[in-house]
Amino acid sequence: MNNSRPIFKRVVIICAVTVFATITAPINAQQILDCPRTTPSGVDALLEAAANCLTDPVRNANSVLEFARAATAQLTLDDARLVDAYRLQADAHMWLRQYGQSIAWRTLAIALDPTNADDYARRAGAMSAIDDIEGAYSDQEQAIALDPNNVDRYLSLADYLLDNDDTERALDVISRAVVIAPENAAVRQILGDVYYAQQTYAQARNEYEQYLLLTNNVSPVVRARLLVIERRLGN
């Protein structure tokens, strides 16, 4: 019974919340040790250091960039490690809220490995941050095509589309999720949300009732909407 809803709505909000949580949280000594303060030598050591620095990306994003760039400078196009260097730079730019540069590096990674669903999903996140709705939609659909049994990808895209008042495409996406995960509470909730936004209240009620059967952690928003639906339908 899964009641979690992945957030794809606003990457800026996600980053802001994470920044606050990281700044206010106690510093983990092991995380600091894992991110070198001097530049390692050798490609493998540089890539490992960059990846380790991502355990605390808010504090260490610039170190990730430094190490990944140093690794990139030593790699040739036929080296399989180059795609990892590109991905690390894309991740670092994302944490620095440099979304255009994140998209550019992610695009280079996709050019080297066009079969990685996470790359498309992460580029979609960067595109959503700059309000490129069509770009985000296209990339997340590609992530779904490459990873069709991952329900979270459908949930993320449907939630994002709904947040942008695109209920038609949100309905299409979440309806596909129902096929592969009919007993997933989050799927039923978002489907109910879509019907509610479309003011098809009888269908919204049906989906919310399915949702209630699948979770013990009921959203107060769903409870409130069910009361509104009862008033509107008069029964």
Phi and psi in degrees as a GROMACS rama.xvg file:
@    title "Ramachandran Plot"
@    xaxis  label "Phi"
@    yaxis  label "Psi"
@TYPE xy
-100.361  119.576  ASN-2
-112.6  11.736  ASN-3
-83.168  145.452  SER-4
-123.383  110.522  ARG-5
-63.5635  145.284  PRO-6
-101.531  122.414  ILE-7
-124.272  2.13322  PHE-8
-65.7029  -62.7518  LYS-9
-135.838  105.977  ARG-10
-64.682  -31.7807  VAL-11
-60.3981  -41.6736  VAL-12
-64.6525  -43.6796  ILE-13
-57.7343  -48.0657  ILE-14
-62.9169  -41.2893  CYS-15
-63.1801  -43.3331  ALA-16
-64.1471  -41.4903  VAL-17
-66.6951  -39.4924  THR-18
-58.7094  -48.2557  VAL-19
-60.1701  -45.7918  PHE-20
-64.1221  -37.4656  ALA-21
-72.0074  -41.4567  THR-22
-65.841  -38.6702  ILE-23
-85.5911  -14.4522  THR-24
-81.6513  153.222  ALA-25
-62.2249  144.645  PRO-26
-73.7838  128.999  ILE-27
-86.5154  116.403  ASN-28
-61.1817  -36.1436  ALA-29
-65.8969  -37.2265  GLN-30
-61.7116  -41.7463  GLN-31
-63.6618  -42.7811  ILE-32
-64.6361  -33.465  LEU-33
-71.3768  -19.2626  ASP-34
-106.007  103.188  CYS-35
-60.6944  149.167  PRO-36
-95.5537  -5.81236  ARG-37
-124.443  155.431  THR-38
-75.5196  121.056  THR-39
-67.6818  168.247  PRO-40
-110.447  142.146  SER-41
95.8497  142.164  GLY-42
-61.3647  -47.9964  VAL-43
-61.8049  -41.6992  ASP-44
-65.7929  -37.4903  ALA-45
-66.1128  -45.1088  LEU-46
-66.9319  -38.7347  LEU-47
-64.7202  -41.5098  GLU-48
-64.3457  -42.5085  ALA-49
-61.9891  -43.6222  ALA-50
-63.8701  -40.3524  ALA-51
-64.5434  -36.7986  ASN-52
-64.5728  -25.7647  CYS-53
-71.5721  -6.30549  LEU-54
-66.5116  -20.2766  THR-55
-138.457  70.5413  ASP-56
-66.2862  -28.1586  PRO-57
-64.4276  -44.7239  VAL-58
-78.9324  -28.9599  ARG-59
-114.319  10.2478  ASN-60
-57.2188  -38.5843  ALA-61
-68.2314  -34.0911  ASN-62
-67.0958  -39.1122  SER-63
-57.1395  -47.2535  VAL-64
-60.2791  -46.1544  LEU-65
-58.7437  -48.5052  GLU-66
-70.6803  -40.7748  PHE-67
-66.6767  -38.2131  ALA-68
-65.5025  -40.944  ARG-69
-63.0322  -38.8026  ALA-70
-66.8152  -43.608  ALA-71
-58.2597  -40.0335  THR-72
-63.6015  -21.2977  ALA-73
-99.448  -1.99539  GLN-74
-105.882  151.399  LEU-75
-104.186  165.358  THR-76
-62.7432  -23.7816  LEU-77
-91.2027  6.83199  ASP-78
-89.8709  123.975  ASP-79
-62.4497  -20.1626  ALA-80
-76.7298  -13.3438  ARG-81
-63.6124  -36.8637  LEU-82
-63.1399  -34.9742  VAL-83
-67.1088  -38.5345  ASP-84
-63.519  -40.2669  ALA-85
-64.6758  -43.9222  TYR-86
-62.5149  -41.5948  ARG-87
-62.633  -39.5832  LEU-88
-68.0479  -38.5786  GLN-89
-61.5284  -43.0787  ALA-90
-63.6498  -43.8749  ASP-91
-63.4865  -44.9034  ALA-92
-62.3832  -34.3103  HIS-93
-62.8542  -45.1123  MET-94
-67.787  -26.3344  TRP-95
-85.4358  2.69654  LEU-96
61.6857  28.9228  ARG-97
-98.3945  75.5353  GLN-98
-68.2888  -37.1308  TYR-99
-62.0439  -43.1011  GLY-100
-68.9693  -35.5435  GLN-101
-61.3688  -44.3499  SER-102
-61.6155  -41.3585  ILE-103
-63.4616  -45.6447  ALA-104
-70.1494  -35.8336  TRP-105
-65.7903  -35.4712  ARG-106
-65.0971  -37.9538  THR-107
-64.6836  -40.5377  LEU-108
-62.9644  -42.0474  ALA-109
-64.6698  -35.6663  ILE-110
-62.4599  -34.5726  ALA-111
-81.8659  -31.9791  LEU-112
-140.976  86.889  ASP-113
-79.5472  8.6141  PRO-114
-108.032  6.57434  THR-115
-93.8028  110.175  ASN-116
-63.6887  -36.1507  ALA-117
-62.917  -33.6235  ASP-118
-62.0424  -44.0441  ASP-119
-65.3674  -40.9258  TYR-120
-64.6628  -39.2356  ALA-121
-73.4548  -35.8151  ARG-122
-66.4894  -35.7022  ARG-123
-59.4872  -40.2581  ALA-124
-61.4418  -41.723  GLY-125
-65.8919  -39.2357  ALA-126
-67.1282  -35.475  MET-127
-65.1749  -31.6385  SER-128
-67.5032  -25.8464  ALA-129
-104.591  16.9608  ILE-130
61.4792  31.7414  ASP-131
-89.6061  84.4822  ASP-132
-64.3621  -44.3737  ILE-133
-66.6216  -40.7797  GLU-134
-63.4927  -43.2713  GLY-135
-64.2579  -42.6003  ALA-136
-61.4774  -47.0465  TYR-137
-61.9198  -44.1828  SER-138
-68.1278  -40.1146  ASP-139
-69.5413  -32.778  GLN-140
-65.1038  -37.2608  GLU-141
-66.7561  -37.6217  GLN-142
-61.7223  -40.6159  ALA-143
-64.4318  -41.4838  ILE-144
-61.7985  -35.3142  ALA-145
-83.3181  -20.3595  LEU-146
-139.071  64.0578  ASP-147
-70.2477  -14.1336  PRO-148
-98.3584  5.05564  ASN-149
-89.7123  101.216  ASN-150
-62.7536  -33.4859  VAL-151
-59.2609  -30.6096  ASP-152
-67.0404  -40.6156  ARG-153
-65.0675  -44.4297  TYR-154
-60.178  -44.4055  LEU-155
-61.691  -47.1343  SER-156
-68.0503  -43.9662  LEU-157
-61.9852  -42.597  ALA-158
-63.2433  -41.7512  ASP-159
-64.0785  -45.8604  TYR-160
-63.2487  -41.1685  LEU-161
-63.3889  -39.591  LEU-162
-62.6672  -25.3225  ASP-163
-102.851  19.9272  ASN-164
61.8868  24.5694  ASP-165
-99.9184  75.6194  ASP-166
-72.8033  -28.1381  THR-167
-63.8888  -50.3348  GLU-168
-71.8048  -32.8229  ARG-169
-61.4394  -40.6681  ALA-170
-64.7959  -41.0485  LEU-171
-61.3065  -45.7731  ASP-172
-66.2538  -48.7326  VAL-173
-72.2204  -26.0179  ILE-174
-66.1952  -34.3939  SER-175
-68.2904  -34.175  ARG-176
-66.2688  -35.7612  ALA-177
-60.25  -36.1205  VAL-178
-62.0092  -40.6672  VAL-179
-93.1361  -17.5067  ILE-180
-144.139  67.9827  ALA-181
-66.8729  -19.0352  PRO-182
-109.675  24.8386  GLU-183
-91.7099  119.917  ASN-184
-61.2507  -41.6175  ALA-185
-63.8505  -36.7052  ALA-186
-62.431  -46.991  VAL-187
-64.5637  -36.4279  ARG-188
-65.3424  -47.947  GLN-189
-66.6024  -36.4751  ILE-190
-61.6789  -41.644  LEU-191
-61.4524  -40.7266  GLY-192
-61.138  -40.5242  ASP-193
-64.946  -47.7472  VAL-194
-61.836  -38.1124  TYR-195
-62.9863  -43.5714  TYR-196
-63.884  -32.1619  ALA-197
-83.9086  -2.17286  GLN-198
63.2034  27.9777  GLN-199
-96.2611  80.2855  THR-200
-69.9592  -33.3695  TYR-201
-63.3166  -42.6706  ALA-202
-69.1739  -37.3598  GLN-203
-60.7094  -43.9437  ALA-204
-61.8829  -42.0992  ARG-205
-58.7107  -44.199  ASN-206
-70.2914  -39.9524  GLU-207
-65.2708  -34.7699  TYR-208
-67.3995  -37.5902  GLU-209
-62.7051  -42.0746  GLN-210
-58.5071  -43.7603  TYR-211
-61.3355  -31.3541  LEU-212
-74.7397  -17.6309  LEU-213
-105.207  -2.88188  LEU-214
-141.653  150.847  THR-215
-101.451  -5.07462  ASN-216
-114.745  79.7532  ASN-217
-80.3403  132.905  VAL-218
-67.5175  133.059  SER-219
-63.5861  -26.3772  PRO-220
-64.9147  -41.9569  VAL-221
-63.4424  -43.8311  VAL-222
-59.7781  -43.3589  ARG-223
-65.4752  -39.9791  ALA-224
-68.5027  -35.1465  ARG-225
-63.2866  -36.2524  LEU-226
-65.5398  -41.5095  LEU-227
-62.8519  -43.2117  VAL-228
-61.6349  -42.0398  ILE-229
-61.0107  -39.601  GLU-230
-67.0118  -41.8676  ARG-231
-68.9795  -39.1482  ARG-232
-83.4729  -18.8583  LEU-233
73.4901  22.605  GLY-234
